[in-house]
Amino acid sequence: MKALAVIPARGGSKRIPRKNIRNFHGKPIIAWSIEATRASGCFDDIIVSTDDAEIAEVARAHGASTPFLRPAELADDFADTRSVIRHAQRWYLDQDINVDAVCCIYATAPFVQADDLRAAHDVLVNERCAYVLPITEYGFPIQRAVRLRDGNRLQMLYPDQFGTRSQDLEKTFHDAGQFYWGFPESWASDTPIFGADSVGLPIPSWRVQDIDTVDDWRRAELAFALLQAGADNND
């Protein structure tokens, strides 16, 4: 099976400028994703899809390839992940290269682990599902969620669950925001990533951090430092 890793990394990040190559614990943050992807041993090709020459140079320096520059229409604020992966797939088809499985790995996912990439790949191959992605449990029951109305008045989203004990509520999960394994036909079609033909790979919440804002970035740095310290103490 020829497996392709695609790491999307556009140059126009707004909330954290140059986010994809900003220094994170001693190296550009994209380097952590590239290194985990390489360490997994799952992939025949690891490419970075970018519109930015500097990002491309950094990606190559850390072991990924950049066989093309992403077109501008796929690098604005409205470009979605599926379109970026489809573009990469089409490029390979245009080169007469068949790809059997494609994994989208985010550039700002320093907590992604090679073991998780391997485990998800095995699930994809063995179960022949559309997608496999890491998920993590919500830290608080979403059935107790409230919204704010005028004057900060509270309204429960699920008022019928007010009297239910926390331990009796159904566990709920969310996307860990690290990677998505899928078959080419899944990416090329309208098959939803969060759908009935997708399989979740549960991972602990302390290995999950979405990085969209400066506050997210700082929280990720602190959590990463603790994880690194723990790993050093176990050596």
C-alpha positions, -999 to +999 in steps of 0.1 A: +000+000+000+014+034-010+006+058+017+009+096+014+012+121+042+000+157+034+008+185+059-012+216+050+007+248+059-004+280+043+015+313+048-013+336+057-021+328+093-039+358+108-044+352+145-008+339+150+013+353+121+037+328+105+022+302+129+033+272+109+070+279+112+070+298+145+095+285+170+080+259+194+104+244+219+135+249+199+123+242+163+097+254+139+064+239+150+059+222+117+090+202+124+074+183+152+046+171+128+072+161+102+093+142+126+064+123+141+052+114+106+087+102+096+091+082+128+058+064+122+072+045+093+038+045+076+045+067+046+061+064+012+059+102+007+056+130+032+048+163+015+039+198+028+012+216+008+020+253+010+017+285-009+047+300+009+084+297-003+098+301+033+075+274+047+085+251+018+122+257+026+117+250+063+097+218+055+125+205+032+151+212+059+132+190+083+127+160+059+095+167+040+092+173+003+073+202-014+067+190-050+043+219-058+032+253-044-005+254-035-025+277-057-038+309-042-074+299-042-066+271-019-046+292+005-070+319+017-090+320+049-118+300+034-098+270+020-109+238+037-089+207+045-107+184+021-099+207-009-063+208+000-060+170+002-079+166-031-055+190-048-025+169-035-042+137-047-049+151-082-012+162-084-001+126-078-026+113-104-013+138-129+022+122-123+007+087-129+014+078-093-013+058-075-019+064-039-038+039-017-042+059+015-038+096+025-032+111+059-037+148+066-015+158+095-017+193+108+014+215+109+006+228+144+002+195+161+033+191+183+016+165+204+010+140+176+027+107+182+041+082+157+024+053+176-010+070+171-004+073+134+005+037+132-025+026+152-049+046+131-034+033+099-039-003+111-076+005+119-081+020+084-066-010+067-083-036+088-118-021+090-118-005+055-137+025+069-137+059+053-116+078+079-098+072+112-090+101+135-078+107+171-105+118+195-106+128+231-133+129+257-148+162+267-136+173+302-171+181+314-205+166+304-218+185+274-253+177+285-248+202+313-238+230+289-255+264+292-258+294+269-259+330+279-290+350+270-297+388+276-283+400+308-261+369+311-292+348+320-285+311+318-303+286+296-294+249+295-289+234+261-304+201+274-327+211+303-341+176+305-307+164+317-305+187+348-314+159+372-293+132+357-262+122+376-229+130+359-219+093+360-251+084+342-246+108+313-233+095+280-196+101+273-189+125+244-158+131+224-143+157+201-117+158+173-082+160+187-072+182+158-040+162+149-046+140+118-071+122+096-063+090+078-085+083+048-088+065+015-085+085-017-121+079-026-132+092+008-113+125+003-125+128-033-162+123-024-185+140+000-181+114+027-181+134+060-150+131+082-173+131+113-197+105+099-210+070+105-182+054+084-154+071+104-136+054+134-123+074+164-090+065+181-094+077+217-063+095+231-059+112+265-069+148+268-034+158+282-020+150+247-044+173+229-042+210+223-058+230+195-036+260+186-056+288+171-048+318+194-018+332+213-033+318+245-036+284+229+001+286+219+012+295+254-009+267+270+006+243+245+041+253+253+035+248+290+019+214+285+046+203+261+073+213+286+056+191+313+054+162+289+091+165+280+101+167+316+081+136+323+097+117+294+132+128+306+124+115+342+114+081+328+146+077+308 
